[in-house]
């Protein structure tokens, strides 16, 4: 089992993964314990759900054109905003020195007022791995025999989370994972 905990890292689908809903996914790990993993997919924008629509639904006026991303298959009605830490609300949870996550209306209100974080992505839903499933999938000894999903890991930064177009985010993340592994070997 994995001894290292990867909160604040990107979980990147291995190119040899099956052709399913996790194919070519890039997921920010927000919780990682020996028994539980929770992540938000950051590279799959909804085609019909925008941040402006979410803001309107909670009584805020916002004219931006940012999409809401499909964060995962659990609790699709919950919006999580991953953002740079140049803005913090009372419920903001820092993921890294650069990134935080806020799950309440304060971040939407700040964004709508033009006072929010410089960088952000709103996600609906999340991915959940229970019973230590994420650690099993991260263990290279299991990847060939038992587990169809293989993952690569790289630390999340403002650069690799917000400054990459979602259409090329998976390819860019795979390349960054390779560089990260090589640097770890040196």
C-alpha positions in Angstrom: 0.0 0.0 0.0 1.0 3.6 -0.6 2.6 5.1 2.5 2.8 8.6 1.0 -0.3 10.8 1.1 -1.1 12.8 -2.0 -3.5 15.5 -1.0 -2.8 18.5 -3.2 -1.4 16.3 -6.1 -2.9 15.6 -9.5 -3.9 12.1 -10.2 -3.4 11.5 -13.9 -4.9 8.6 -15.8 -2.3 6.3 -17.2 -2.5 6.0 -21.0 -3.1 2.3 -20.7 -6.2 2.7 -18.6 -9.5 1.2 -19.9 -11.8 3.3 -22.1 -14.3 4.4 -19.4 -15.4 7.5 -17.6 -11.9 7.9 -16.0 -10.1 7.7 -19.4 -7.7 10.7 -19.8 -8.8 12.2 -16.5 -6.8 14.7 -14.4 -8.1 14.7 -10.8 -7.0 17.0 -7.9 -6.7 14.8 -4.8 -8.4 16.8 -2.0 -8.4 14.0 0.7 -6.1 11.0 0.9 -6.0 8.7 4.0 -5.3 5.0 4.2 -9.0 4.2 3.8 -10.4 7.2 1.8 -9.6 9.1 -1.3 -11.6 12.1 -2.7 -10.8 14.0 -5.8 -12.1 16.6 -8.2 -11.7 16.1 -11.9 -10.4 19.3 -13.5 -10.3 18.6 -17.2 -13.8 17.7 -18.2 -16.0 20.8 -18.6 -19.8 20.4 -18.6 -21.2 21.4 -21.9 -24.5 22.9 -20.5 -23.5 24.1 -17.0 -21.7 27.4 -16.5 -20.6 29.3 -13.5 -23.0 32.1 -14.5 -25.9 29.6 -14.3 -24.8 28.3 -10.9 -24.5 31.9 -9.7 -28.0 32.7 -11.0 -29.4 29.7 -9.2 -28.2 31.0 -5.9 -29.3 34.6 -6.5 -26.0 36.1 -7.7 -25.4 38.1 -10.9 -22.3 37.0 -12.8 -21.6 37.4 -16.5 -18.5 35.3 -16.8 -18.4 32.4 -19.3 -16.4 29.9 -17.3 -17.7 26.3 -17.4 -18.4 24.2 -14.4 -16.3 21.0 -14.6 -17.5 17.5 -14.1 -15.8 16.8 -10.8 -16.9 13.2 -10.4 -19.8 10.9 -10.2 -20.7 11.5 -6.5 -23.0 14.3 -5.3 -23.4 16.2 -8.6 -25.4 18.9 -6.9 -22.5 20.1 -4.8 -20.1 22.8 -6.2 -16.5 22.9 -5.1 -14.3 25.8 -6.2 -10.6 25.1 -6.5 -8.7 28.4 -6.5 -5.5 30.2 -6.0 -4.8 31.3 -2.5 -4.8 35.1 -3.3 -8.3 34.9 -1.9 -9.5 33.0 1.2 -12.9 32.6 2.8 -13.7 31.3 6.3 -14.2 27.8 5.0 -11.3 27.7 2.5 -9.1 24.6 3.0 -5.5 25.0 1.7 -4.4 22.1 -0.5 -0.9 23.4 -1.2 1.0 26.7 -0.7 -0.7 27.9 -3.9 -4.1 26.2 -4.0 -7.2 26.0 -1.9 -10.8 24.7 -2.1 -13.9 26.5 -0.9 -17.3 24.8 -0.8 -19.6 27.6 0.2 -21.3 30.5 -1.5 -18.7 33.0 -0.3 -16.3 32.2 -3.1 -19.1 32.5 -5.7 -20.1 35.9 -4.2 -16.5 37.1 -4.3 -16.1 36.0 -7.9 -19.3 37.6 -8.9 -18.3 40.8 -7.2 -14.9 40.8 -9.0 -13.1 40.3 -5.6 -12.5 36.6 -5.8 -9.4 34.6 -6.5 -7.4 35.3 -9.7 -7.5 31.6 -10.7 -10.4 29.2 -10.1 -12.3 26.2 -11.4 -15.7 25.2 -10.2 -16.5 21.5 -10.1 -19.8 19.7 -9.6 -19.5 16.3 -7.9 -16.4 14.4 -6.9 -14.7 11.0 -7.2 -14.6 8.7 -4.2 -12.4 5.8 -3.4 -13.2 4.0 -0.2 -11.9 0.9 1.6 -8.3 1.9 0.6 -9.1 1.5 -3.1 -7.0 4.6 -4.1 -3.9 3.2 -2.3 -4.5 -0.1 -4.0 -4.7 1.6 -7.4 -1.5 3.6 -6.7 0.5 0.5 -5.7 2.5 -0.6 -8.8 2.4 -4.2 -7.6 -1.4 -4.3 -8.1 -1.5 -2.5 -11.4 -0.7 -5.4 -13.6 -2.8 -8.1 -12.0 -5.9 -6.8 -10.2 -6.6 -3.2 -11.0 -7.7 -1.9 -14.4 -6.9 1.7 -13.4 -3.3 3.0 -13.2 -2.4 6.4 -12.0 0.5 8.8 -12.3 1.1 11.5 -9.7 2.4 15.1 -9.9 2.2 18.0 -7.4 -0.6 20.4 -8.3 0.3 24.0 -9.0 -1.4 27.1 -10.3 0.4 26.4 -13.6 -0.7 22.8 -14.2 -4.2 23.3 -12.8 -5.4 26.6 -14.1 -3.1 27.7 -17.0 -3.6 24.7 -19.2 -6.5 24.3 -21.6 -8.7 21.4 -20.5 -8.5 19.9 -24.0 -4.8 19.3 -23.6 -4.6 19.1 -19.9 -4.3 15.3 -19.7 -1.5 15.1 -22.3 0.3 18.0 -20.6 -0.1 16.3 -17.2 1.2 13.0 -18.5 4.3 14.7 -19.8 4.7 16.5 -16.5 4.4 13.2 -14.5 7.2 11.7 -16.6 9.5 14.7 -15.8 8.5 14.5 -12.1 9.4 10.8 -12.0 12.7 11.4 -13.7 13.6 14.2 -11.3 12.7 11.9 -8.4 15.2 9.3 -9.7 18.0 11.8 -9.9 
